[in-house]
Amino acid sequence: MNAFLTAAAFVVLIAAAAYVIHRLNLQHADRIAAYRYSTPRPGRRGHGTPQPHHAPRTTHHAPRTTGDHPGSPPTAWPRL
């Protein structure tokens, strides 16, 4: 009879511990869901703040107008 009561007490304690751990996990999940890790802190730029996109600077020149054959100097430079 003593062994049966001891085993029953252990089962009750294990069930109570599992319930407490389950409740703590639920509370922790609620805290994580409430706090947004992706939002930046005030006054700081982070991944959540969109960065302005600057296109690389390139210069596009129009082809020079040349004479009748490829070796002749240009007759007029294009206006930029």
C-alpha positions in Angstrom: 0.0 0.0 0.0 2.9 2.4 0.8 4.4 1.9 -2.7 1.1 2.6 -4.3 0.6 5.9 -2.5 4.2 6.9 -3.2 3.7 6.2 -7.0 0.4 8.1 -7.0 2.1 11.1 -5.3 4.8 11.1 -7.9 2.3 11.0 -10.7 0.4 13.9 -9.2 3.6 16.0 -8.8 4.7 15.3 -12.4 1.2 16.3 -13.7 1.3 19.5 -11.6 4.8 20.3 -12.8 3.8 19.7 -16.5 0.8 22.1 -16.0 3.0 24.8 -14.5 5.6 24.5 -17.3 2.7 24.6 -19.9 1.3 27.8 -18.3 4.8 29.4 -18.3 5.3 28.6 -21.9 2.0 30.2 -22.8 2.9 33.4 -20.9 6.2 33.5 -22.6 4.7 33.1 -26.0 2.2 35.9 -25.3 5.1 38.2 -24.2 7.0 37.4 -27.4 3.9 38.1 -29.6 3.3 41.4 -27.8 6.8 42.7 -28.3 7.8 43.4 -31.9 11.5 42.6 -32.4 11.6 44.0 -35.9 10.6 47.6 -35.1 13.6 50.0 -34.8 14.3 51.9 -31.6 13.4 55.6 -31.6 16.1 57.7 -33.1 18.0 54.8 -34.6 17.8 53.4 -38.1 17.4 49.7 -38.3 16.2 47.0 -40.7 12.6 48.1 -40.2 13.3 51.6 -41.6 13.3 51.8 -45.4 16.5 53.3 -46.7 16.4 55.8 -49.6 17.7 54.2 -52.8 20.3 56.2 -54.6 20.9 55.1 -58.2 24.6 54.8 -59.1 25.9 57.9 -61.0 26.5 57.1 -64.6 27.1 59.5 -67.5 25.5 58.7 -70.8 27.1 60.5 -73.7 25.5 60.6 -77.1 27.8 59.2 -79.9 29.8 61.8 -81.7 28.8 62.6 -85.2 31.6 61.9 -87.6 32.3 62.5 -91.2 31.8 60.0 -94.0 34.4 57.5 -92.9 35.3 56.2 -89.4 38.7 57.8 -89.1 37.6 61.4 -89.7 37.3 63.8 -86.7 33.9 64.7 -85.2 32.1 67.5 -86.9 30.0 68.5 -83.9 29.9 67.6 -80.2 26.5 66.8 -78.7 25.1 69.2 -76.1 24.9 67.6 -72.7 
